[in-house]
Structure formats: C-alpha cells, structure tokens
Amino acid sequence: MKSEKHYDLVVVGAGVIGLATAYAARQRGLSVAVLERNAQCVGASVRNFGFVTVTGQRRGEHWRRAMRTRDIWQQVAPQAGIDVVHQGLYVLAQRPEALNVLEAFMQTEMGQGCRLLSRAEAAHELPQLQDGVGVLHSPHERRVESRDAIPLLSRWLQQSLGVDFYWNTPVREIELPRIHTSQGLFHAEHCVVCPGHDLNTLYPELIAQAGITLCTLQMMRVRPAQPLQLPGSVMSDLSLVRYEGYADLPEAAPLRARLQAEQAEHLKWGIHLIAVQSADGSLVVGDSHVYGQAEAPFARDDIDALIQDELQRVLKLPGASVEQRWTGTYASASDVVYKAQPAPGVAVGIVTGGTGASTSFAFAEELVALALGD
C-alpha cells in the first residue's frame, strides 16, 4: 500500500487496548484504521489469561473501569464469536489472616454481589478446592481464551464494524494529519497510540518521564490427570497481597507478614495464583512478576516450580502434567494506567498494571475522548 489513506482516527497497535480503542471510536461514528507493526498480535494480549478481573482491582476509578469493561465484553463476545469459557471467581483463604482480608473486602462497595462461602458451600460448588478457612465467590469475572479472542475480535471489528487493519505496518512518525509508516502515508484527524510494552518507538522521551518499566511473567498450561470442571477462576492468599483492592486494606498487613515468613520465595518472585480453565479441560496457570528495563527472555524452572507448588496448595490435582510454558511482558508503573496527549489530536495510552483485558474497553473510551479533545 503506497497510496494515501484517509480516516477520522488511526489506532497504532492491535493489542487489546488498540482493538478496544477501535471499537470505542466506531461507537462514536468515526472511520477507523488500525496499524500494527507485526503480522498479528503477539504481545501480552494473547499470552495472558484472558481473565476479565473485576474483584480485587484498585479501588475507585480502576475498579469502575473493570466493571464497565466486563459489561462491554459481555455485549461484544457473542457478536464476535468469542466463547466465555466460565464466569466468576473463587478466592481460597488458606489462613485466618486471609479470611480477615476477605471479610473486610466484603464491607466495601467492591464486595457488592460477592459471597463468603462456608466450607460446605465451597465443597459443593468447587470440590477440587483444597481445605481452607473460607472462600470468597465473586460473580463478576469473565474468562475468554485470549489467544483465540484477540484474532476473533480483530476479525469482527473488520467484518462487522468496518475497521480497516494494516498488518506489518510500523509507524515511523506522527505529525497530524499525516502519519508516516513503512507502507506509506496515512491521513487522520486523530490518532491513539497503544504501544503495549514497546516504550522506545513512538514518543520515547515522553513515556520515559513516567518511569515505566517492564514486567516479565511466567505461565503454563496444565493438564489434569482426571477430567474436572472449574465453575470459575481460582486465586489464593498470595493474590490478596498483590491485587490492590485487597492489598490496600489495613487487614492485609498481617497476612503479608505471615506470607513473608512462610512463602518468602513466592513473594520474592512476585508469584500469586490464577488458575483458569480452557474449553479442552486444560488449565492456564500463573504467574510470576520480574521487573526491569528490558524483557527477561529466559524462563526459570525454579519459578515454575513455585507456581506449581501454589497450584497444588489450592487445587486437588494429583498427577497433573505441564503441557506448555511461556513468558509474557507488559509495561508496569506505580499507577495502573498511563495516558498523555503529546500533540493536539494525539493520545498515548498504556495499561501499566497488567490489567489490559480487564480494563481495556473503559480505558479506550477515555483515550478516544482525549484524542478528540472532549
């Protein structure tokens, strides 16, 4: 493509934030193109859990983003042919200190719709859970298979909403209304840049001011020896000192201290448990968190062993085997999102807390509004 193309809004990046931005722009009646430097999405959006998480998100605006995003996923998924594999979340409290955190969480507005289950109720709903002192059930979460959902969402945006996609099209420079790419010149009144963890190609000086680093995580696909059906996603005590909706509560401090005494290696590598199920019965399990200025390219067996250790503490899975292992990388900062306007009509947006699938659609609405000057 060497001839010039004209659009109301161009999105740079075809990860989940870029796709959500294209959707938000089309909802406002704008003509939209998505420019992606790779032949397909290969970043965090297809490597992570596909777990649309509401419960435990940072209190306030980010929690509201997750609720809004969950609602849009619920609308979009059936139209795009995306299966919601399961719904809801079970958090196993393995220690009394963890139960105290869950009880405090239930007293906040974020606990709306959630339940604390008795041991009998938990055993009935999820018999694969190991024994604990309590279980929180949330109905809010949704699970999609991310490696399938992202391509399906792209195809639906193109075929049903008229979004144009240009793959293998890295963007070199943006000076609206001109956008310079390897495939020629695009014209647009507005542009939203969704770079994911690529912090060095577009507006690197601006992004550097935000103190954003990279987080590399390890994940795996586990095959249970016997068929099982998870009715929802599963988390554990370690999640309660990582997800800020729990971790920022005063009651989390005693739990953190006990975990430091009992599972210091897990905390050292930023490990907490998320286990979700795929349609074929396998489990996607993770994850660890290692921070730095560059992606950590090599996975470590000892970290995988710690993740598997926590999985066995939480779910009864005798004889389970690991079928796949992989790493993912996302941008990370003290705030959960980064957005900026480097020039009139241009917005840059990065989810910097590892919650792209969970907050994408709501954050995208903010980015489109910023680019349009609302």
KAGITA-V860615 format. One record per helix or strand of 2 or more residues. SS is the DSSP state (2 for helix, 1 for strand). FROM is the first residue (numbers start at 1). TO is the last residue. If there is no record, write none. Layout:
[[SS	FROM	TO] [SS	FROM	TO]]
//
This chain:
[[1	5	12] [2	16	27] [1	32	35] [2	44	47] [1	51	52] [2	61	80] [1	86	93] [2	96	106] [2	109	111] [1	115	117] [2	119	125] [1	134	143] [2	146	161] [1	164	166] [1	171	175] [1	177	181] [1	184	193] [2	204	208] [1	213	223] [1	233	235] [2	237	240] [2	244	247] [2	252	262] [2	264	268] [1	274	277] [1	283	286] [1	290	292] [2	301	314] [1	321	343] [1	346	353] [2	356	372]]
//
